[in-house]
Amino acid sequence: MSRPVSIVLFERLWIAALILGAVNMVVAWPMTLAFYRQTGLFADLGVAPRFGLALIDAISLLIPLAVLVLVSRAASRIARWVALLLAAWALVVIGRMLGERDVVPGSRGMLAVICVFLQVAGGAMLLRPDARAWMKGKRG
């Protein structure tokens, strides 16, 4: 059975957000690594900073990717709610970021805002009637 337009749009928007998020992680890698080295967070945990940052970045991409697959391919209603919570959390994070004096500058900040917009727009697709019906198993 074919997926409704809302689910296809959700999938495309979240894939775009994940790709841009990965690009943003690559762009931010040197500054983020320097920050973690300066704070000594990973040293306190006995973990190499590069490994710790790679682990955080991987988890940051794998969780939304897993949710994406569960929603768009398995029609998981639990994953749908997780996707909506992740989109809401993204709004909170970007709101805090914009409310601080030290807003992330330049391309990194712009990529973060675009990623949040894509994630929230994708989450909004899950609230449409055709997506809700598809999640309930009323396919066709």
TORFIGU-742632 format. One record per atom (N, C-alpha, C): residue number from 1; y, z, x; residue in one letter; atom name. Coordinates in Angstrom, 1 decimal, always signed. Each point is the difference from the previous one (the first is absolute). Layout:
N
NUM / Y / Z / X / A / CA
...
% end
This chain:
140
1 / -1.2 / +0.0 / +0.8 / M / N
1 / +1.2 / +0.0 / -0.8 / M / CA
1 / +1.2 / +0.0 / +0.9 / M / C
2 / +1.0 / -0.7 / -0.4 / S / N
2 / +1.2 / -0.1 / +0.8 / S / CA
2 / +0.9 / +1.2 / -0.2 / S / C
3 / +0.7 / +0.3 / +1.1 / R / N
3 / +0.9 / +1.2 / +0.0 / R / CA
3 / +1.3 / -0.4 / -0.7 / R / C
4 / +0.6 / +1.0 / -0.7 / P / N
4 / +1.3 / -0.4 / -0.6 / P / CA
4 / +1.1 / -0.2 / +1.0 / P / C
5 / +1.1 / -0.6 / -0.4 / V / N
5 / +1.1 / -0.4 / +0.8 / V / CA
5 / +0.6 / +1.3 / +0.7 / V / C
6 / +0.1 / +1.1 / -0.7 / S / N
6 / +0.5 / +1.2 / +0.5 / S / CA
6 / -0.8 / +0.5 / +1.2 / S / C
7 / -1.3 / -0.1 / -0.1 / I / N
7 / -0.8 / +0.5 / +1.1 / I / CA
7 / +0.1 / -0.9 / +1.2 / I / C
8 / +0.1 / -1.3 / -0.2 / V / N
8 / +0.2 / -0.9 / +1.1 / V / CA
8 / +1.3 / +0.2 / +0.7 / V / C
9 / +1.1 / +0.2 / -0.8 / L / N
9 / +1.3 / +0.3 / +0.6 / L / CA
9 / +0.0 / +1.3 / +0.7 / L / C
10 / -0.7 / +1.0 / -0.5 / F / N
10 / -0.1 / +1.3 / +0.7 / F / CA
10 / -0.6 / -0.2 / +1.3 / F / C
11 / -1.1 / -0.8 / +0.1 / E / N
11 / -0.7 / -0.2 / +1.2 / E / CA
11 / +0.8 / -0.7 / +1.0 / E / C
12 / +0.7 / -1.1 / -0.4 / R / N
12 / +0.9 / -0.7 / +0.9 / R / CA
12 / +1.2 / +0.8 / +0.5 / R / C
13 / +0.6 / +0.8 / -0.8 / L / N
13 / +1.1 / +0.8 / +0.4 / L / CA
13 / -0.5 / +1.1 / +1.0 / L / C
14 / -1.1 / +0.6 / -0.3 / W / N
14 / -0.5 / +1.0 / +0.9 / W / CA
14 / -0.5 / -0.6 / +1.4 / W / C
15 / -0.6 / -1.1 / -0.1 / I / N
15 / -0.4 / -0.7 / +1.3 / I / CA
15 / +1.3 / -0.3 / +0.8 / I / C
16 / +1.0 / -0.5 / -0.6 / A / N
16 / +1.3 / -0.3 / +0.7 / A / CA
16 / +0.6 / +1.3 / +0.5 / A / C
17 / -0.1 / +1.1 / -0.7 / A / N
17 / +0.5 / +1.3 / +0.5 / A / CA
17 / -0.8 / +0.5 / +1.2 / A / C
18 / -1.3 / -0.2 / -0.1 / L / N
18 / -0.9 / +0.4 / +1.1 / L / CA
18 / +0.3 / -0.8 / +1.3 / L / C
19 / +0.2 / -1.3 / -0.2 / I / N
19 / +0.3 / -0.9 / +1.2 / I / CA
19 / +1.4 / +0.4 / +0.6 / I / C
20 / +1.0 / +0.2 / -0.9 / L / N
20 / +1.3 / +0.4 / +0.6 / L / CA
20 / +0.0 / +1.4 / +0.6 / L / C
21 / -0.8 / +0.9 / -0.6 / G / N
21 / -0.2 / +1.3 / +0.5 / G / CA
21 / -0.6 / +0.0 / +1.4 / G / C
22 / -1.0 / -0.9 / +0.2 / A / N
22 / -0.6 / -0.1 / +1.3 / A / CA
22 / +0.9 / -0.6 / +1.0 / A / C
23 / +0.8 / -1.0 / -0.4 / V / N
23 / +1.1 / -0.5 / +0.9 / V / CA
23 / +1.0 / +1.1 / +0.4 / V / C
24 / +0.3 / +0.8 / -1.0 / N / N
24 / +1.0 / +1.0 / +0.2 / N / CA
24 / -0.6 / +1.1 / +1.0 / N / C
25 / -1.3 / +0.2 / -0.1 / M / N
25 / -0.6 / +0.9 / +0.9 / M / CA
25 / +0.0 / -0.5 / +1.5 / M / C
26 / -0.3 / -1.3 / +0.1 / V / N
26 / +0.1 / -0.6 / +1.3 / V / CA
26 / +1.4 / +0.0 / +0.6 / V / C
27 / +1.0 / -0.3 / -0.8 / V / N
27 / +1.4 / +0.1 / +0.4 / V / CA
27 / +0.4 / +1.4 / +0.4 / V / C
28 / -0.5 / +1.0 / -0.7 / A / N
28 / +0.4 / +1.3 / +0.2 / A / CA
28 / -0.8 / +0.8 / +1.0 / A / C
29 / -1.1 / -0.6 / +0.5 / W / N
29 / -1.0 / +0.6 / +0.8 / W / CA
29 / +0.7 / +0.7 / +1.2 / W / C
30 / +0.8 / -0.7 / +0.9 / P / N
30 / +0.5 / +0.7 / +1.1 / P / CA
30 / +0.9 / +1.2 / -0.3 / P / C
31 / +0.8 / -0.1 / -1.0 / M / N
31 / +0.9 / +1.1 / -0.4 / M / CA
31 / -0.8 / +1.2 / -0.6 / M / C
32 / -1.0 / -0.4 / -0.8 / T / N
32 / -0.8 / +1.1 / -0.6 / T / CA
32 / -0.8 / +0.7 / +1.1 / T / C
33 / -0.6 / -0.8 / +0.9 / L / N
33 / -0.8 / +0.6 / +1.0 / L / CA
33 / +0.9 / +0.9 / +0.9 / L / C
34 / +1.2 / -0.4 / +0.3 / A / N
34 / +0.9 / +0.8 / +0.8 / A / CA
34 / +0.4 / +1.3 / -0.7 / A / C
35 / +0.2 / -0.1 / -1.3 / F / N
35 / +0.3 / +1.2 / -0.8 / F / CA
35 / -1.2 / +1.0 / +0.0 / F / C
36 / -1.2 / -0.5 / -0.2 / Y / N
36 / -1.2 / +0.9 / +0.0 / Y / CA
36 / -0.2 / +0.6 / +1.4 / Y / C
37 / +0.3 / -0.8 / +1.1 / R / N
37 / -0.1 / +0.6 / +1.3 / R / CA
37 / +1.0 / +1.1 / +0.2 / R / C
38 / +1.2 / -0.3 / -0.5 / Q / N
38 / +1.1 / +1.0 / +0.2 / Q / CA
38 / -0.3 / +1.3 / -0.7 / Q / C
39 / -0.5 / -0.1 / -1.2 / T / N
39 / -0.2 / +1.2 / -0.8 / T / CA
39 / -1.3 / +0.7 / +0.4 / T / C
40 / -0.9 / -0.7 / +0.7 / G / N
40 / -1.2 / +0.6 / +0.5 / G / CA
40 / -1.0 / +0.3 / -1.1 / G / C
41 / +0.1 / -0.6 / -1.1 / L / N
41 / -0.9 / +0.3 / -1.2 / L / CA
41 / -1.5 / -0.3 / +0.4 / L / C
42 / -0.2 / -1.1 / +0.6 / F / N
42 / -1.4 / -0.4 / +0.3 / F / CA
42 / -0.5 / +0.8 / +1.2 / F / C
43 / +0.9 / +0.3 / +0.9 / A / N
43 / -0.4 / +0.8 / +1.2 / A / CA
43 / -0.5 / +1.4 / -0.5 / A / C
44 / +0.7 / +0.6 / -1.0 / D / N
44 / -0.4 / +1.3 / -0.5 / D / CA
44 / -1.4 / -0.1 / -0.7 / D / C
45 / -0.3 / -1.2 / -0.5 / L / N
45 / -1.3 / -0.2 / -0.7 / L / CA
45 / -1.1 / -0.4 / +1.0 / L / C
46 / +0.4 / -0.3 / +1.3 / G / N
46 / -0.9 / -0.5 / +1.0 / G / CA
46 / -0.5 / -1.4 / -0.2 / G / C
47 / +1.0 / -0.8 / -0.6 / V / N
47 / -0.3 / -1.4 / -0.2 / V / CA
47 / +1.0 / -0.9 / +0.7 / V / C
48 / -0.5 / -1.0 / +0.6 / A / N
48 / +0.9 / -1.0 / +0.7 / A / CA
48 / +1.0 / -0.5 / -1.0 / A / C
49 / +1.3 / -0.1 / +0.3 / P / N
49 / +1.0 / -0.5 / -1.0 / P / CA
49 / -0.3 / -1.4 / -0.5 / P / C
50 / -0.4 / -0.9 / +0.9 / R / N
50 / -0.4 / -1.4 / -0.5 / R / CA
50 / -1.1 / +0.0 / -1.0 / R / C
51 / -1.0 / +0.8 / +0.3 / F / N
51 / -1.2 / +0.1 / -1.0 / F / CA
51 / +0.5 / +0.6 / -1.3 / F / C
52 / +0.7 / +1.1 / +0.1 / G / N
52 / +0.5 / +0.7 / -1.2 / G / CA
52 / +0.9 / -0.9 / -0.9 / G / C
53 / +0.9 / -0.8 / +0.6 / L / N
53 / +0.8 / -0.9 / -0.7 / L / CA
53 / -0.8 / -1.1 / -0.6 / L / C
54 / -0.9 / -0.5 / +0.8 / A / N
54 / -0.9 / -1.1 / -0.5 / A / CA
54 / -0.8 / +0.5 / -1.2 / A / C
55 / -0.5 / +1.2 / +0.0 / L / N
55 / -0.8 / +0.6 / -1.1 / L / CA
55 / +0.9 / +0.1 / -1.2 / L / C
56 / +1.2 / +0.6 / +0.1 / I / N
56 / +0.9 / +0.1 / -1.1 / I / CA
56 / +0.4 / -1.4 / -0.6 / I / C
57 / +0.2 / -0.9 / +0.8 / D / N
57 / +0.4 / -1.4 / -0.5 / D / CA
57 / -1.2 / -0.6 / -0.7 / D / C
58 / -1.2 / +0.2 / +0.6 / A / N
58 / -1.2 / -0.6 / -0.7 / A / CA
58 / -0.3 / +0.7 / -1.4 / A / C
59 / +0.2 / +1.3 / +0.0 / I / N
59 / -0.2 / +0.7 / -1.3 / I / CA
59 / +1.0 / -0.5 / -1.0 / I / C
60 / +1.3 / -0.1 / +0.5 / S / N
60 / +1.1 / -0.4 / -0.9 / S / CA
60 / -0.2 / -1.4 / -0.6 / S / C
61 / -0.8 / -0.8 / +0.7 / L / N
61 / -0.3 / -1.4 / -0.6 / L / CA
61 / -1.3 / +0.0 / -0.7 / L / C
62 / -1.0 / +0.8 / +0.4 / L / N
62 / -1.3 / -0.1 / -0.6 / L / CA
62 / +0.0 / +0.7 / -1.4 / L / C
63 / +0.7 / +1.1 / -0.2 / I / N
63 / +0.0 / +0.6 / -1.3 / I / CA
63 / +0.6 / -0.9 / -1.1 / I / C
64 / +1.2 / -0.6 / +0.2 / P / N
64 / +0.5 / -1.0 / -1.0 / P / CA
64 / -0.9 / -1.2 / -0.2 / P / C
65 / -0.6 / -0.4 / +1.1 / L / N
65 / -1.0 / -1.2 / -0.1 / L / CA
65 / -1.2 / +0.4 / -0.8 / L / C
66 / -0.5 / +1.1 / +0.2 / A / N
66 / -1.2 / +0.5 / -0.8 / A / CA
66 / +0.4 / +0.1 / -1.5 / A / C
67 / +1.2 / +0.5 / -0.3 / V / N
67 / +0.5 / +0.1 / -1.4 / V / CA
67 / +0.2 / -1.3 / -0.6 / V / C
68 / +0.5 / -0.9 / +0.8 / L / N
68 / +0.2 / -1.4 / -0.4 / L / CA
68 / -1.3 / -0.7 / -0.5 / L / C
69 / -1.0 / +0.2 / +0.9 / V / N
69 / -1.3 / -0.6 / -0.3 / V / CA
69 / -0.6 / +0.6 / -1.3 / V / C
70 / +0.1 / +1.3 / +0.0 / L / N
70 / -0.6 / +0.7 / -1.2 / L / CA
70 / +0.7 / -0.3 / -1.3 / L / C
71 / +1.3 / -0.2 / +0.1 / V / N
71 / +0.7 / -0.4 / -1.3 / V / CA
71 / -0.2 / -1.4 / -0.3 / V / C
72 / +0.2 / -0.9 / +0.9 / S / N
72 / +0.0 / -1.4 / -0.3 / S / CA
72 / -1.3 / -0.7 / -0.1 / S / C
73 / -1.0 / +0.6 / +0.6 / R / N
73 / -1.4 / -0.6 / +0.0 / R / CA
73 / -1.0 / +0.8 / -0.8 / R / C
74 / +0.2 / +1.4 / +0.0 / A / N
74 / -1.0 / +0.8 / -0.7 / A / CA
74 / +0.5 / +0.6 / -1.3 / A / C
75 / +1.3 / -0.3 / -0.3 / A / N
75 / +0.6 / +0.5 / -1.2 / A / CA
75 / -0.1 / +1.5 / -0.2 / A / C
76 / +0.2 / +0.7 / +1.1 / S / N
76 / -0.2 / +1.5 / +0.0 / S / CA
76 / +1.3 / +0.6 / -0.6 / S / C
77 / -0.2 / +0.8 / -1.1 / R / N
77 / +1.2 / +0.6 / -0.6 / R / CA
77 / +0.5 / +1.2 / +0.9 / R / C
78 / -0.9 / +0.6 / +0.7 / I / N
78 / +0.4 / +1.1 / +0.9 / I / CA
78 / +0.9 / -0.6 / +1.1 / I / C
79 / -0.5 / -1.1 / +0.6 / A / N
79 / +0.8 / -0.7 / +1.0 / A / CA
79 / +1.3 / -0.5 / -0.5 / A / C
80 / +0.1 / -0.4 / -1.3 / R / N
80 / +1.2 / -0.4 / -0.6 / R / CA
80 / +1.1 / +1.2 / +0.0 / R / C
81 / -0.5 / +1.2 / -0.3 / W / N
81 / +0.9 / +1.1 / +0.0 / W / CA
81 / +0.4 / +0.4 / +1.4 / W / C
82 / -0.9 / -0.2 / +1.0 / V / N
82 / +0.3 / +0.2 / +1.4 / V / CA
82 / +1.1 / -1.0 / +0.4 / V / C
83 / -0.2 / -1.2 / -0.4 / A / N
83 / +1.0 / -1.1 / +0.3 / A / CA
83 / +1.4 / +0.4 / -0.5 / A / C
84 / +0.0 / +0.5 / -1.3 / L / N
84 / +1.3 / +0.4 / -0.6 / L / CA
84 / +0.6 / +1.2 / +0.8 / L / C
85 / -0.9 / +0.9 / +0.4 / L / N
85 / +0.5 / +1.2 / +0.7 / L / CA
85 / +0.6 / -0.4 / +1.4 / L / C
86 / -0.7 / -1.0 / +0.7 / L / N
86 / +0.5 / -0.5 / +1.3 / L / CA
86 / +1.3 / -0.7 / -0.2 / L / C
87 / +0.2 / -0.7 / -1.1 / A / N
87 / +1.2 / -0.7 / -0.2 / A / CA
87 / +1.1 / +1.0 / -0.3 / A / C
88 / -0.3 / +1.0 / -0.8 / A / N
88 / +1.0 / +1.1 / -0.2 / A / CA
88 / +0.4 / +0.7 / +1.3 / A / C
89 / -1.0 / +0.3 / +0.8 / W / N
89 / +0.2 / +0.7 / +1.2 / W / CA
89 / +0.9 / -0.9 / +1.0 / W / C
90 / -0.2 / -1.3 / -0.1 / A / N
90 / +0.8 / -0.9 / +0.9 / A / CA
90 / +1.5 / +0.1 / -0.5 / A / C
91 / +0.2 / +0.1 / -1.3 / L / N
91 / +1.4 / +0.2 / -0.4 / L / CA
91 / +0.6 / +1.3 / +0.4 / L / C
92 / -0.8 / +1.0 / +0.0 / V / N
92 / +0.5 / +1.3 / +0.5 / V / CA
92 / +0.3 / -0.1 / +1.5 / V / C
93 / -0.9 / -0.6 / +0.8 / V / N
93 / +0.3 / -0.1 / +1.4 / V / CA
93 / +1.2 / -0.8 / +0.3 / V / C
94 / +0.1 / -1.2 / -0.6 / I / N
94 / +1.2 / -0.8 / +0.2 / I / CA
94 / +1.3 / +0.7 / -0.5 / I / C
95 / -0.1 / +0.7 / -1.0 / G / N
95 / +1.1 / +0.8 / -0.5 / G / CA
95 / +0.5 / +1.0 / +1.0 / G / C
96 / -1.0 / +0.7 / +0.6 / R / N
96 / +0.3 / +1.0 / +1.0 / R / CA
96 / +0.6 / -0.7 / +1.3 / R / C
97 / -0.6 / -1.1 / +0.3 / M / N
97 / +0.5 / -0.8 / +1.2 / M / CA
97 / +1.4 / -0.4 / -0.2 / M / C
98 / +0.3 / -0.5 / -1.2 / L / N
98 / +1.4 / -0.5 / -0.2 / L / CA
98 / +1.0 / +1.1 / -0.2 / L / C
99 / -0.5 / +1.2 / -0.4 / G / N
99 / +0.9 / +1.2 / -0.2 / G / CA
99 / +0.3 / +0.7 / +1.3 / G / C
100 / -0.7 / -0.3 / +1.1 / E / N
100 / +0.2 / +0.6 / +1.3 / E / CA
100 / +1.1 / -0.7 / +0.7 / E / C
101 / +0.6 / +0.7 / +0.9 / R / N
101 / +1.1 / -0.6 / +0.8 / R / CA
101 / -0.5 / -1.1 / +1.0 / R / C
102 / -1.2 / +0.2 / +0.5 / D / N
102 / -0.6 / -0.9 / +1.0 / D / CA
102 / -1.0 / -0.9 / -0.7 / D / C
103 / +0.6 / -0.9 / -0.8 / V / N
103 / -0.9 / -1.0 / -0.7 / V / CA
103 / -0.6 / -0.9 / +1.1 / V / C
104 / -1.2 / -0.4 / -0.2 / V / N
104 / -0.7 / -0.9 / +0.9 / V / CA
104 / +0.8 / -1.3 / +0.1 / V / C
105 / +0.5 / -0.3 / +1.2 / P / N
105 / +0.9 / -1.2 / +0.2 / P / CA
105 / -0.7 / -1.3 / +0.0 / P / C
106 / +0.7 / -1.0 / -0.2 / G / N
106 / -0.3 / -1.4 / +0.2 / G / CA
106 / -1.3 / -0.5 / -0.7 / G / C
107 / -0.7 / -0.8 / +0.7 / S / N
107 / -1.2 / -0.7 / -0.6 / S / CA
107 / -1.0 / +1.0 / -0.5 / S / C
108 / -0.2 / +1.1 / +0.7 / R / N
108 / -1.0 / +1.0 / -0.4 / R / CA
108 / +0.3 / +0.6 / -1.3 / R / C
109 / +1.3 / +0.3 / -0.2 / G / N
109 / +0.4 / +0.6 / -1.3 / G / CA
109 / -0.1 / -1.0 / -1.1 / G / C
110 / +0.4 / -1.2 / +0.3 / M / N
110 / -0.1 / -1.1 / -1.0 / M / CA
110 / -1.4 / -0.3 / -0.4 / M / C
111 / -0.9 / +0.0 / +1.0 / L / N
111 / -1.4 / -0.3 / -0.3 / L / CA
111 / -0.6 / +1.2 / -0.9 / L / C
112 / +0.4 / +1.2 / +0.3 / A / N
112 / -0.5 / +1.2 / -0.8 / A / CA
112 / +0.5 / -0.1 / -1.4 / A / C
113 / +1.2 / -0.4 / -0.2 / V / N
113 / +0.6 / -0.1 / -1.4 / V / CA
113 / -0.8 / -1.1 / -0.7 / V / C
114 / -0.2 / -1.2 / +0.6 / I / N
114 / -0.7 / -1.1 / -0.6 / I / CA
114 / -1.5 / +0.4 / -0.3 / I / C
115 / -0.6 / +0.7 / +0.9 / C / N
115 / -1.4 / +0.5 / -0.3 / C / CA
115 / +0.0 / +0.9 / -1.2 / C / C
116 / +0.9 / +0.9 / -0.1 / V / N
116 / +0.1 / +0.9 / -1.2 / V / CA
116 / +0.2 / -0.8 / -1.2 / V / C
117 / +0.9 / -0.9 / +0.0 / F / N
117 / +0.3 / -0.8 / -1.2 / F / CA
117 / -1.3 / -0.8 / -0.4 / F / C
118 / -0.7 / -0.6 / +0.9 / L / N
118 / -1.2 / -0.7 / -0.3 / L / CA
118 / -1.1 / +0.9 / -0.6 / L / C
119 / -0.1 / +1.2 / +0.6 / Q / N
119 / -1.0 / +0.9 / -0.4 / Q / CA
119 / +0.3 / +0.5 / -1.4 / Q / C
120 / +1.3 / +0.3 / -0.3 / V / N
120 / +0.4 / +0.5 / -1.3 / V / CA
120 / -0.2 / -1.1 / -1.1 / V / C
121 / +0.4 / -1.2 / +0.4 / A / N
121 / -0.1 / -1.2 / -0.9 / A / CA
121 / -1.5 / -0.2 / -0.3 / A / C
122 / -0.8 / +0.1 / +1.0 / G / N
122 / -1.5 / -0.1 / -0.3 / G / CA
122 / -0.5 / +1.1 / -0.9 / G / C
123 / +0.5 / +1.2 / +0.2 / G / N
123 / -0.4 / +1.1 / -0.8 / G / CA
123 / +0.4 / -0.2 / -1.5 / G / C
124 / +1.2 / -0.6 / -0.1 / A / N
124 / +0.5 / -0.3 / -1.4 / A / CA
124 / -0.9 / -1.0 / -0.7 / A / C
125 / -0.6 / -0.9 / +0.7 / M / N
125 / -0.9 / -1.0 / -0.6 / M / CA
125 / -1.2 / +0.7 / -0.6 / M / C
126 / -0.4 / +1.2 / +0.5 / L / N
126 / -1.1 / +0.7 / -0.5 / L / CA
126 / +0.3 / +0.7 / -1.3 / L / C
127 / +1.2 / +0.1 / -0.4 / L / N
127 / +0.4 / +0.6 / -1.3 / L / CA
127 / +0.1 / -1.0 / -1.1 / L / C
128 / -0.1 / -1.3 / +0.3 / R / N
128 / +0.0 / -1.0 / -1.0 / R / CA
128 / -1.2 / +0.0 / -0.9 / R / C
129 / +0.2 / -0.4 / -1.3 / P / N
129 / -1.2 / +0.1 / -0.9 / P / CA
129 / -1.2 / -0.8 / +0.4 / P / C
130 / +0.1 / -1.1 / +0.6 / D / N
130 / -1.2 / -0.8 / +0.4 / D / CA
130 / -0.7 / +0.7 / +1.1 / D / C
131 / +0.7 / +0.7 / +0.9 / A / N
131 / -0.7 / +0.7 / +1.1 / A / CA
131 / -0.7 / +1.3 / -0.5 / A / C
132 / +0.7 / +0.6 / -1.0 / R / N
132 / -0.6 / +1.2 / -0.6 / R / CA
132 / -1.3 / -0.3 / -0.7 / R / C
133 / +0.1 / -1.1 / -0.8 / A / N
133 / -1.2 / -0.5 / -0.7 / A / CA
133 / -1.1 / -0.4 / +0.9 / A / C
134 / +0.3 / -0.7 / +1.1 / W / N
134 / -1.0 / -0.4 / +1.0 / W / CA
134 / -0.7 / +1.3 / +0.6 / W / C
135 / +0.8 / +1.0 / +0.3 / M / N
135 / -0.5 / +1.2 / +0.6 / M / CA
135 / -1.0 / +0.7 / -1.0 / M / C
136 / +0.3 / -0.1 / -1.3 / K / N
136 / -0.8 / +0.7 / -1.0 / K / CA
136 / -1.3 / -0.8 / -0.3 / K / C
137 / -0.1 / -1.2 / +0.7 / G / N
137 / -1.2 / -0.8 / -0.2 / G / CA
137 / +0.1 / -1.1 / -1.1 / G / C
138 / +1.1 / -0.1 / -0.6 / K / N
138 / +0.3 / -1.0 / -1.0 / K / CA
138 / +0.4 / -1.3 / +0.7 / K / C
139 / -1.0 / -0.7 / +0.5 / R / N
139 / +0.3 / -1.2 / +0.8 / R / CA
139 / -0.2 / -1.2 / -0.8 / R / C
140 / +0.8 / -1.0 / +0.3 / G / N
140 / -0.1 / -1.2 / -0.7 / G / CA
140 / +1.2 / -0.5 / -0.7 / G / C
% end
